[in-house]
């Protein structure tokens, strides 16, 4: 895969938030660079953009995780408390 192809796959993976595809695209970018392809300014900027997108994704997922925990806690607190038998 060429550097440009890997960069295109990377952009698609970021749009879909597909971490497995992103991992493969990043490996392909690295392989293309190690094979001697010269990155353009656009390729460099794409890598920088990917880092920013990953940071934003991490923040978004952290916020969603916190929101899900609030929902879980709300549901759990609304349920009647039950005593469970101890099997000692």
N, C-alpha and C positions, 0 to 999 in steps of 0.2 A: 504494500500500500504506500502510495506517495505521501509526502508531508501534507499536501493540500487535501488529499482524500481523507487522511486521518483527522485533519483539522475540521473538515466538513462533518465527519462522523461525531467528533467531539462536540460540535455545536448542536447537532441533533440530540445527542445524549443529554446535554445540559437542558435543552428545551423540554425533553421528556422526563427529566430527573431520573434517568436510568443509570445508576451507578456502575452496574456491570458493563454496560456499553461504554461508559466513560472510561473505565479502567482499561478496556481493550483499546480504545482510541488513543489514550495517553501512551500505552505501550507501543502502539503503531507509530505515533509521533516520535517517540524516543528512538525506535528502530530506524526510522527514516533519517533522523539526524545522525545516528551512529553510522549509517550507511554512507554518509557523506553529503546528504542534501543540505543545501545552504538555505537557512530560513530567511524569509523576507521580513520587512518591518511588520507586515500584516500578520505573518505567522507568529511573531513575537507578541504582538498586541493581542492575538487570539488567545495565547497562553495566559497573558495577564488578565484578560477578560474572563477566562475560565476560572482563575483563582478567585476573582471577585464574585462570580456566579456561585461558586462553591461556598463561599463565606455567607452569601445571602441565603442560599439553600439551608445551610446549617442553622442560621438564625430563625428562618421560617419553620423548620422542623422542630426546633426547640420550643418555639411559641405554640405550635400545634400540640406538641407533647404535653406542655403545661396545661393547655386547654382541655385536652383529653383527661388528664389527671383530675382537673376540677370537676368535669362531668362525672367521672368515676366516683369521686368522693361525694358528690351530690346524690348520686343514685344510691350509694352505699348508706348514706346518712338517712335517706328516706325509707329504707327498708326497716321493718320491725326487727328489733334485736332478738336473736334466738340463742338459747343456751344449747350447746352441743354436748352430748355425753362424753365424758372422759373415759378412755379405755385404758385405765391404769392396771 
